[in-house]
């Protein structure tokens, strides 16, 4: 890495900012229709935004990671440490934000660092938006990371930041001549680039990016619909065959009564000017756009009035497309988690060492509507077929199945197993 190459890489990355800004604005309710040229002052000019972008992102991520990821290891010491660093870093919230950023931009980054507090070193984990960081990969078939770069503008508007390779962190800033100067360096113990990428999918497309034009078209159609309603509310009154003074016009406007007479009353015409109505066409277009937005994005419209009327397997079939989307997201997210714990193990500063990160198991739980009665019946049926821990993991109300087994064993003074409480069959005669 040289100063010239670093500046070139940052300039190339800044070329993506336009796309990032556009996607961010859509999520934050700042859609294209708000920036269109204004119409003439005498024309209705409504700018309605139906924020399907935010709805798609929040619904998908509520389904995918609304129930926090469960991380555990067979070794108690390591398991306790994993719980500690998750709480130390508010990792449930970090994971949720990281997942949301991936759904907005198509990818995002996580950075791991050593956080020294009261002379004690703790593993720090945080997420980074893709507008201020990127990873440089080699051109091998594997695409191994070579550098992780994070940059930002200082209070004076100068470029500052740092980049890391597998062993060292390099800090840089911009001088008065607009040149990048690499200054202080600091070794790290992670054994790999400590900025790593999470992706939504292989193409790095955001969750609503494929329906962006449909969302813009829906906003436009709905706004024109509102314009038509406003137009009809302010329609012109046409009077042919009579000349009215200003006083008469004011009486018509204020009293909303038309009372006219004259010798040529048969030729008198009083009516409102109306433009042709396209109400049915507009309604059909809006309905079609809404259906296509959810169909193409593969995210379920859970506010649909028919959604809650189904249960069991029928509901899961309806959510199948969103489940497929979440499965892809899960595999990509798991890859990032593997990098996180592998680098923590590389430091040698934690109970997690060497290849022990391979023993970490992660459980993603879809945020389906809970049916505790159905779940308890499944858990009972699994008793004796699977381990007690696996049987209990079916219950959405149980956060840590292993710990729950321990609690039950303590309750029944048994070190081996436990028995589910069977319902008594009552025969009524």
WOUR-V599173 format. One record per run of one state. SS is the DSSP state (h for helix, s for strand, l for the rest). FROM is the first residue (numbers start at 1). TO is the last residue. If there is no record, write none. Layout:
SS_FROM_TO, SS_FROM_TO
This chain:
l_1_2, h_3_14, l_15_16, h_17_27, l_28_31, h_32_35, l_36_51, h_52_65, l_66_66, s_67_72, l_73_75, h_76_88, l_89_90, h_91_105, l_106_106, s_107_117, l_118_119, s_120_128, l_129_129, h_130_132, s_133_137, l_138_144, s_145_153, l_154_158, s_159_164, l_165_167, s_168_174, l_175_179, s_180_187, l_188_194, s_195_199, l_200_208, h_209_233, l_234_236, s_237_240, l_241_245, h_246_255, l_256_264, h_265_267, l_268_268, s_269_272, l_273_278, h_279_297, l_298_306, h_307_309, l_310_312, h_313_318, l_319_319, h_320_347, l_348_355, h_356_359, l_360_360, s_361_365, l_366_371, h_372_382, s_383_383, l_384_385, s_386_386, l_387_387, h_388_393, l_394_400, h_401_411, l_412_429
